[in-house]
Amino acid sequence: MASAGQAVTESQFEQICGLLADPKRAIYAIGGRISDTIAQHLSFHLRQARERVYHLPRDPEVWPEYLLRMKQGDVFFLVDFRRYQKNLWQLAKQAQTQKVQVVLMTDHWLSPATRHASEVLVIPIETGTIWDSYAPALALTEALVTRVAEKTWPQTRKRIEAWDAMRDGFKEKTHEQPDNG
């Protein structure tokens, strides 16, 4: 099995990291039935590093709300591996008409959404067994979010510190009496 590092050039990697790190751009992410876990992973980490990162729900009935938010230059990150979902490439087409940068993560069989993407990350997923593996896609996703955090570390550090401070406020306090206020 080839690695994701062999499938993506350094210049393409840096180009996509630049798009994801640009605070002027909102980021929207979604994936397929199974590959959405990759999109969720990306959006979770990016939300900790920067503002205006949205993970689209699976329900197509709410997609127009997100399409209406998208502005020229924003980034739509789509993960679509074989067993492609027609509604996802229709969504990519709609995003493209909004002049959004569509970044597609797909396999070497190429999702039909390729025709609407400005950047295509071709990831090796075949294992020689009955199941494909998304491990290379996850590894590339980890590399993308790490590089974005490195590029924007002063802002990212402040956001993570604020995030953690707020999150700490939600922890259960097992030794204190509840506030009946």
PALOLUM-547085 format. One line per field, with one value per residue: residue in three letters; x, y, z of N, C-alpha, C, O in turn. Coordinates in steps of 0.02 Angstrom, whole numbers, plus 50000, padded with zeros to 5 digits. Example, Ala and Ser with C-alpha at 12.3 -4.5 7.8 and 13.67 -1.06 7.14 Angstrom:
! PALOLUM-547085
rest	[Ala|Ser];
n.u	[50660|50642];
n.v	[49716|49888];
n.w	[50390|50354];
ca.u	[50615|50684];
ca.v	[49775|49947];
ca.w	[50390|50357];
c.u	[50660|50645];
c.v	[49835|50002];
c.w	[50390|50394];
o.u	[50712|50670];
o.v	[49834|50057];
o.w	[50423|50402];
This chain:
! PALOLUM-547085
rest	[Met|Ala|Ser|Ala|Gly|Gln|Ala|Val|Thr|Glu|Ser|Gln|Phe|Glu|Gln|Ile|Cys|Gly|Leu|Leu|Ala|Asp|Pro|Lys|Arg|Ala|Ile|Tyr|Ala|Ile|Gly|Gly|Arg|Ile|Ser|Asp|Thr|Ile|Ala|Gln|His|Leu|Ser|Phe|His|Leu|Arg|Gln|Ala|Arg|Glu|Arg|Val|Tyr|His|Leu|Pro|Arg|Asp|Pro|Glu|Val|Trp|Pro|Glu|Tyr|Leu|Leu|Arg|Met|Lys|Gln|Gly|Asp|Val|Phe|Phe|Leu|Val|Asp|Phe|Arg|Arg|Tyr|Gln|Lys|Asn|Leu|Trp|Gln|Leu|Ala|Lys|Gln|Ala|Gln|Thr|Gln|Lys|Val|Gln|Val|Val|Leu|Met|Thr|Asp|His|Trp|Leu|Ser|Pro|Ala|Thr|Arg|His|Ala|Ser|Glu|Val|Leu|Val|Ile|Pro|Ile|Glu|Thr|Gly|Thr|Ile|Trp|Asp|Ser|Tyr|Ala|Pro|Ala|Leu|Ala|Leu|Thr|Glu|Ala|Leu|Val|Thr|Arg|Val|Ala|Glu|Lys|Thr|Trp|Pro|Gln|Thr|Arg|Lys|Arg|Ile|Glu|Ala|Trp|Asp|Ala|Met|Arg|Asp|Gly|Phe|Lys|Glu|Lys|Thr|His|Glu|Gln|Pro|Asp|Asn|Gly];
n.u	[50042|50031|50090|50008|50090|50168|50078|50038|50102|50233|50216|50080|50026|50069|50001|49866|49867|49892|49771|49683|49732|49711|49639|49542|49461|49319|49295|49221|49167|49138|49100|49079|48968|49048|49173|49153|49199|49332|49320|49256|49356|49454|49383|49357|49486|49531|49437|49479|49594|49564|49442|49275|49250|49162|49069|48974|48811|48746|48621|48543|48443|48477|48586|48572|48573|48708|48769|48719|48789|48919|49054|49140|49300|49303|49331|49286|49295|49296|49272|49274|49265|49274|49116|49047|48950|48815|48745|48842|48936|48853|48832|48963|48970|48875|48940|49052|48993|48971|49092|49184|49330|49353|49413|49458|49467|49505|49504|49611|49525|49448|49329|49174|49160|49278|49281|49235|49324|49456|49573|49639|49661|49734|49717|49790|49692|49668|49690|49710|49627|49456|49412|49434|49559|49559|49665|49782|49718|49678|49804|49857|49765|49793|49923|49894|49817|49910|50012|49942|49916|50048|50086|50008|50035|50046|49915|49839|49882|49833|49696|49675|49709|49607|49497|49520|49510|49375|49317|49356|49271|49156|49172|49125|49099|49143|49156|49091|48946|48793|48746|48608|48553];
n.v	[49941|50108|50262|50406|50515|50495|50517|50649|50804|50909|51045|51051|51009|51116|51221|51188|51188|51324|51378|51325|51385|51519|51655|51736|51656|51553|51386|51239|51076|50906|50731|50567|50426|50341|50401|50525|50533|50569|50700|50755|50742|50828|50951|50963|50979|51093|51187|51209|51276|51389|51515|51508|51378|51247|51099|51011|50947|50780|50781|50824|50919|51030|51082|51193|51304|51312|51327|51452|51530|51523|51608|51690|51622|51554|51391|51230|51077|50918|50747|50604|50445|50288|50211|50320|50464|50532|50647|50718|50757|50837|50936|50986|51041|51144|51221|51260|51345|51452|51509|51454|51379|51218|51081|50921|50763|50607|50442|50341|50307|50413|50523|50580|50713|50773|50851|50972|51022|51125|51085|50923|50789|50641|50490|50340|50201|50068|49901|49772|49682|49640|49758|49932|50048|50189|50241|50305|50424|50480|50500|50598|50700|50728|50777|50892|50973|50989|51060|51178|51227|51249|51351|51454|51474|51572|51631|51515|51454|51545|51531|51394|51395|51478|51402|51284|51338|51374|51250|51184|51240|51167|51046|50913|50938|50845|50853|50961|51048|51058|51207|51288|51402];
n.w	[50000|49955|50027|50101|50102|49990|49891|49889|49843|49909|49882|49852|49974|50057|49994|50020|50160|50178|50131|50228|50342|50328|50400|50344|50273|50286|50342|50283|50308|50261|50244|50171|50203|50285|50277|50332|50460|50447|50399|50510|50605|50553|50558|50695|50754|50684|50727|50857|50832|50758|50708|50633|50575|50510|50525|50416|50441|50413|50355|50210|50202|50278|50215|50123|50210|50248|50123|50089|50179|50133|50061|49926|49903|50024|50101|50053|50116|50064|50090|50001|49963|49869|49829|49809|49850|49774|49814|49882|49784|49712|49805|49812|49684|49696|49794|49722|49629|49711|49712|49797|49866|49829|49910|49886|49957|49904|49827|49718|49616|49596|49646|49577|49612|49586|49471|49515|49602|49664|49719|49732|49833|49819|49892|49946|49978|49965|50021|49985|50039|50084|50140|50131|50189|50293|50356|50295|50254|50374|50430|50343|50366|50501|50482|50406|50497|50598|50533|50500|50629|50669|50579|50623|50755|50869|50874|50876|50995|51092|51069|51098|51234|51286|51248|51323|51453|51457|51436|51550|51642|51626|51685|51794|51964|52089|52228|52278|52336|52246|52161|52210|52170];
ca.u	[50000|50068|50074|49978|50146|50192|50025|50027|50165|50245|50186|50008|50015|50077|49947|49805|49877|49883|49699|49652|49758|49694|49582|49491|49420|49283|49307|49163|49191|49091|49122|49029|48939|49102|49229|49138|49241|49392|49299|49243|49422|49484|49348|49366|49551|49535|49397|49519|49649|49541|49370|49237|49257|49096|49059|48905|48775|48732|48555|48544|48392|48507|48643|48564|48594|48781|48785|48704|48842|48983|49074|49195|49364|49299|49355|49242|49337|49253|49304|49229|49298|49229|49046|49035|48882|48796|48726|48903|48965|48807|48848|49026|48953|48843|48992|49093|48957|48978|49162|49218|49385|49335|49469|49430|49508|49473|49549|49637|49471|49425|49259|49148|49167|49342|49271|49216|49375|49516|49628|49619|49709|49721|49742|49786|49651|49661|49733|49716|49577|49388|49400|49482|49583|49564|49723|49820|49679|49683|49873|49863|49724|49834|49978|49866|49799|49972|50046|49902|49930|50117|50087|49970|50043|50028|49842|49814|49896|49785|49629|49673|49708|49539|49454|49529|49483|49302|49300|49365|49211|49102|49188|49085|49134|49117|49161|49056|48873|48765|48722|48536|48538];
ca.v	[50000|50171|50307|50471|50560|50486|50537|50721|50840|50958|51110|51044|51008|51184|51261|51172|51214|51396|51391|51308|51429|51588|51675|51769|51605|51505|51316|51195|51007|50849|50671|50517|50385|50318|50449|50586|50534|50606|50771|50775|50748|50890|51010|50968|51008|51162|51231|51227|51319|51451|51528|51497|51310|51216|51032|51006|50886|50734|50792|50871|50970|51090|51105|51261|51354|51318|51355|51524|51563|51520|51667|51679|51612|51506|51325|51174|51017|50861|50681|50560|50385|50248|50207|50393|50486|50581|50711|50754|50793|50891|50988|51016|51082|51204|51261|51289|51402|51507|51530|51427|51333|51149|51036|50854|50706|50550|50386|50344|50297|50483|50542|50627|50782|50798|50904|51034|51037|51163|51044|50854|50748|50571|50452|50267|50170|49996|49860|49703|49642|49662|49824|49986|50078|50262|50261|50358|50487|50508|50525|50661|50749|50747|50819|50957|51014|51005|51114|51239|51251|51276|51413|51506|51455|51622|51636|51449|51444|51585|51502|51332|51412|51502|51342|51241|51372|51368|51179|51167|51262|51118|50983|50899|50947|50791|50865|51022|51045|51093|51275|51287|51471];
ca.w	[50000|49952|50083|50082|50090|49922|49845|49892|49837|49962|49864|49859|50046|50082|49966|50057|50228|50174|50127|50292|50395|50313|50442|50304|50242|50328|50321|50287|50296|50264|50210|50156|50258|50329|50275|50369|50520|50429|50397|50579|50638|50528|50583|50768|50768|50658|50770|50914|50810|50724|50705|50571|50548|50515|50499|50392|50461|50358|50329|50154|50210|50308|50176|50096|50260|50244|50058|50092|50219|50098|50023|49880|49935|50079|50084|50064|50119|50053|50090|49963|49938|49828|49850|49808|49862|49724|49844|49901|49727|49695|49854|49789|49626|49722|49827|49669|49600|49758|49705|49855|49850|49847|49920|49887|49975|49872|49812|49649|49569|49589|49655|49526|49636|49561|49420|49548|49652|49645|49744|49741|49871|49802|49949|49937|50030|49954|50065|49959|50074|50066|50169|50120|50251|50293|50396|50262|50253|50441|50439|50306|50403|50559|50458|50387|50555|50633|50496|50509|50697|50669|50540|50658|50825|50920|50878|50895|51067|51130|51061|51136|51305|51301|51240|51382|51512|51455|51443|51621|51677|51617|51720|51853|52028|52130|52300|52297|52337|52189|52171|52203|52158];
c.u	[50045|50047|50044|50033|50174|50141|50015|50095|50172|50213|50110|49988|50018|50021|49883|49810|49868|49810|49666|49673|49735|49632|49527|49442|49384|49297|49243|49187|49134|49122|49064|49007|48991|49157|49215|49177|49306|49376|49286|49309|49455|49449|49355|49432|49557|49494|49435|49573|49625|49465|49342|49254|49192|49098|48986|48873|48761|48666|48556|48493|48421|48566|48632|48585|48670|48802|48772|48756|48907|48993|49132|49261|49363|49321|49302|49284|49291|49294|49255|49269|49248|49168|49023|48962|48865|48778|48787|48934|48918|48818|48913|49013|48921|48894|49036|49058|48958|49050|49203|49274|49366|49399|49440|49483|49472|49525|49570|49584|49435|49349|49237|49152|49233|49332|49252|49269|49432|49579|49601|49676|49692|49756|49737|49746|49647|49712|49745|49669|49508|49372|49454|49503|49587|49622|49766|49784|49682|49753|49883|49823|49762|49891|49952|49852|49860|50008|50008|49916|50000|50120|50055|49978|50026|49951|49812|49823|49846|49715|49623|49671|49638|49489|49458|49501|49407|49280|49307|49305|49153|49114|49143|49128|49105|49117|49125|48981|48847|48740|48647|48508|48483];
c.v	[50062|50215|50372|50521|50554|50511|50612|50756|50890|51025|51107|51045|51078|51230|51250|51196|51290|51415|51380|51355|51501|51610|51712|51720|51564|51436|51277|51125|50957|50791|50625|50477|50363|50371|50514|50590|50572|50681|50797|50786|50814|50951|51018|51002|51080|51210|51252|51277|51386|51456|51508|51432|51274|51145|51026|50942|50842|50746|50844|50928|51034|51117|51174|51315|51366|51348|51430|51563|51569|51582|51649|51674|51566|51437|51273|51111|50957|50797|50632|50503|50340|50224|50280|50409|50543|50648|50751|50790|50845|50951|51024|51062|51148|51251|51295|51349|51463|51535|51511|51380|51263|51108|50967|50803|50644|50496|50389|50329|50364|50492|50586|50700|50813|50856|50971|51058|51079|51127|50974|50816|50675|50527|50377|50236|50094|49957|49790|49656|49667|49731|49872|50014|50154|50286|50313|50425|50520|50536|50592|50716|50773|50793|50889|51001|51033|51063|51180|51269|51280|51344|51471|51499|51510|51628|51569|51436|51482|51555|51437|51346|51436|51444|51299|51272|51366|51296|51157|51188|51214|51053|50975|50907|50897|50805|50927|51010|51082|51163|51276|51356|51484];
c.w	[50000|50011|50057|50067|50020|49871|49840|49889|49895|49945|49869|49933|50075|50057|50006|50129|50229|50170|50195|50348|50386|50352|50404|50273|50295|50299|50333|50269|50302|50227|50198|50216|50308|50333|50310|50434|50508|50429|50468|50616|50617|50559|50658|50785|50743|50700|50833|50895|50782|50725|50637|50537|50562|50487|50479|50418|50400|50323|50273|50160|50241|50268|50146|50145|50255|50177|50056|50132|50180|50056|49977|49918|49995|50055|50102|50059|50117|50053|50057|49932|49902|49867|49857|49817|49815|49756|49866|49842|49700|49742|49834|49729|49648|49756|49775|49637|49646|49757|49767|49830|49874|49850|49930|49908|49948|49859|49738|49596|49555|49593|49597|49548|49612|49512|49450|49597|49623|49668|49755|49775|49857|49854|49933|49994|50023|49995|50038|49996|50053|50093|50147|50188|50244|50335|50360|50260|50322|50454|50403|50341|50464|50538|50438|50448|50596|50599|50502|50578|50702|50635|50579|50734|50876|50930|50902|50970|51109|51127|51101|51211|51326|51298|51302|51445|51514|51467|51515|51662|51673|51655|51780|51915|52076|52204|52323|52296|52275|52208|52159|52186|52114];
o.u	[50091|49994|50053|50024|50201|50159|49988|50140|50122|50184|50079|49939|49973|49997|49848|49761|49840|49788|49626|49636|49739|49577|49471|49388|49414|49310|49213|49224|49089|49165|49006|49025|48980|49185|49260|49188|49332|49414|49302|49316|49482|49483|49359|49434|49585|49514|49424|49595|49663|49430|49379|49269|49169|49124|48941|48904|48764|48656|48568|48500|48392|48593|48680|48612|48692|48848|48810|48765|48946|48949|49168|49276|49415|49329|49276|49308|49253|49346|49201|49303|49188|49169|48985|48918|48896|48795|48783|48956|48940|48814|48917|49043|48937|48892|49054|49091|48948|49067|49250|49266|49363|49435|49401|49537|49415|49583|49550|49597|49397|49311|49276|49149|49242|49371|49252|49259|49454|49632|49548|49732|49641|49818|49685|49765|49625|49770|49786|49671|49502|49323|49513|49468|49614|49628|49787|49816|49688|49760|49914|49846|49763|49906|49986|49872|49863|50031|50039|49926|50010|50154|50073|49933|49992|49927|49766|49778|49818|49679|49572|49634|49612|49444|49407|49472|49377|49232|49267|49290|49105|49070|49125|49186|49049|49080|49127|48955|48877|48717|48625|48447|48467];
o.v	[50067|50206|50390|50565|50603|50526|50636|50741|50909|51057|51156|51077|51098|51274|51299|51222|51317|51463|51421|51364|51541|51585|51719|51739|51542|51428|51281|51117|50965|50800|50641|50493|50368|50383|50555|50644|50605|50722|50854|50834|50850|50996|51074|51048|51123|51268|51307|51317|51435|51408|51493|51430|51271|51133|51036|50889|50865|50723|50903|50979|51088|51169|51213|51367|51423|51389|51468|51623|51615|51606|51600|51715|51542|51426|51271|51094|50945|50793|50621|50512|50352|50217|50298|50372|50596|50701|50812|50847|50892|51009|51085|51116|51201|51311|51354|51398|51519|51579|51546|51347|51252|51100|50955|50801|50631|50503|50434|50337|50369|50471|50625|50744|50873|50903|51022|51108|51068|51136|50965|50813|50651|50528|50354|50243|50060|49977|49753|49595|49709|49761|49855|50004|50179|50346|50361|50478|50581|50589|50637|50773|50833|50843|50938|51059|51087|51109|51232|51329|51331|51389|51529|51517|51494|51629|51569|51412|51454|51552|51425|51312|51415|51439|51280|51238|51355|51282|51117|51157|51220|51010|51024|50887|50905|50772|50944|50968|51132|51174|51264|51367|51542];
o.w	[50041|50040|49999|50025|49993|49814|49790|49927|49925|49989|49890|49952|50113|50093|50023|50157|50277|50202|50217|50397|50433|50339|50429|50250|50344|50239|50387|50221|50343|50184|50212|50273|50368|50387|50318|50461|50553|50456|50484|50654|50659|50585|50683|50825|50778|50708|50859|50937|50784|50740|50590|50477|50619|50433|50520|50417|50343|50266|50287|50127|50231|50285|50142|50125|50258|50174|50025|50121|50192|50020|49988|49961|50016|49995|50158|50005|50164|50020|50083|49881|49905|49928|49902|49795|49817|49729|49869|49848|49668|49722|49838|49724|49623|49746|49783|49619|49623|49796|49787|49779|49934|49801|49977|49878|49968|49879|49702|49537|49507|49549|49571|49505|49619|49512|49415|49632|49567|49639|49785|49749|49881|49859|49910|50053|50069|50002|50065|49985|50008|50071|50145|50238|50195|50347|50393|50264|50327|50484|50430|50345|50477|50572|50452|50450|50625|50632|50509|50584|50736|50659|50570|50771|50925|50986|50942|51003|51157|51177|51134|51248|51378|51340|51331|51487|51567|51503|51539|51713|51711|51656|51814|51917|52100|52241|52383|52259|52253|52264|52102|52187|52101];
